[in-house]
């Protein structure tokens, strides 16, 4: 078992390590990269005041040349991302299953660096694209670095890494016109999906609200693949990793997402940064689903198939610890851009399974860092360095940043006393799990991977009615953006295999019929000589009526912490009602943001000045979780003069958010669509702040949704 460590010193190890590479601007004089003091960085060296610039100007050349090379290739997928530092702390000793120090030492705080991302869009694409979110965690453990490179959905689109380039080429902008950016709603993606039925499970998740999170802090994370845990007796158990957010799983609606992308393309990035700066540290529990080796074949699906989840109702998730993100990076490029995650980075006590998607990933990530970061020495970049020392005979290469001493760079040697010498397993060396293998070398897909409809159907059945409506809306939107009817028909036929009502709703929206005599789209993920019948997805099976854990309607609704409340006000607003509401919001960790007809400050009825957070022209309702209008005649008179305040109220109502008004504030509601819905359970006029709090904690009042289509915004 790993030795016990001190909690605080272990958490700060990576932070201290990074400090060696920090440098500050404060109290410094400008120099060149050679340390030469610079006295003019504004003018090039010329032959006379109005003459040509001289080639001799090394100051100009150094500055411009460095600038010319400032960019590196963006990630081929997951280019758009945001990251933070933090720690993982174990609460339950798991030494029965694994010898990994991170899962056996409850005294340890393991430093982590976590990067969240969208998949399809470029580096500058908007945050609220309908997309899977990457959830990559780098654990700097005492036994070396472990990367858990997951997503916010528990399954993946394809079963074999060999299909990854096809999947990504189909969803990326179409190659002739480089359109559309950060969007799956186009023909090539649906051409591929409809011909590759294994994609349907991840695809229906991507059509659900999971693909448009309210915040990166409010989404789950999953390791997806089945991995192995290995204990000190070298026994293996299968395991799946789950991250569960403390704030619950919450999303925005698609219409909001579209508007947020225009109002604040950095919505998620800003939200993560601001929460950490405000000391509201994002937090997740880590849960493990553990399956004994002996139970490997007890399921209706194959544990090695990454398009399948193990319902929590079949194998419970054991919470073993928590992760807290408590520090923003110092520099986006040095840390967030240059961090390199590799699923192949594991530590003793954790091992791979034969999932063919995982196996291919073990190659791809190292390979991609070579072109992205340009050198096999990418592990020397500060953010990528482990917190334990490295000793081996690998040498040289571009950007070698360390200076290995001595005469030898080979093993075995006697000239360096045989060092670095090999480590025994008893000294903590890694040793691959000795899985027994007796098989033919064969290029095929296991027939046990052929059920493609049962789990999408389980997912859809498990959703609340409002979630199901969002799924139907998403399919309709996405297919509505496709130009080719034969692709839409194939999709409708496939959706009908998942759920006939769902297919009918989508067909109605598209103005089409669900085809029943279509030539079945066969599973094309097979070789040219394989027998398609053996791989054809059969009709859906029902081995579990519903998995409540899959629905966001069963998430946490116990807190309004970090929620953003728009307070609409102008000079003369009532000091007393505002103070009571603000006190409640502050106590609960929510943020009151003052929105006024102008920037600067506003005065309350007691003549106190308050700083305005945003003038109405610079902000939009979709950036907030709820709305409050304090009492005050002159204040509300001023709000009524600008139609955008009424739009603000209408939109807040349309997207089913909580609204509160005191005294005169009711007049703004009465001037809006809300006037006929004052009895709505999440509209609070002259009620105690507690009532507003309860509605906000529900995230949305979905009961309202039957009327919201008619709200004119
Ligand atoms: Fe991948 C990046 C997650 C399958 C090839 N992937 C990347 C990132 C995440 C994932 C979160 C961004 C890491 C970061 O923030 O730097 N990828 C997944 C998950 C998968 C998956 C959860 C399936 C379960 N990926 C997958 C396959 C392949 C790749 C099958 C190739 C065969 N992924 C890559 C890559 C990337 C990458 C091209 C691009 C940038 C990078 O690696 O560092 O190698």
Boltz pocket constraint, residues with backbone or C-beta under 6 A from the ligand:
constraints:
  - pocket:
      binder: B
      contacts: [[A, 75], [A, 76], [A, 77], [A, 78], [A, 81], [A, 115], [A, 116], [A, 117], [A, 133], [A, 134], [A, 135], [A, 136], [A, 149], [A, 150], [A, 151], [A, 155], [A, 156], [A, 160], [A, 161], [A, 162], [A, 164], [A, 222], [A, 223], [A, 224], [A, 225], [A, 306], [A, 336], [A, 339], [A, 340], [A, 341], [A, 357], [A, 360], [A, 361], [A, 364], [A, 365], [A, 366], [A, 368], [A, 369]]
      max_distance: 6.0
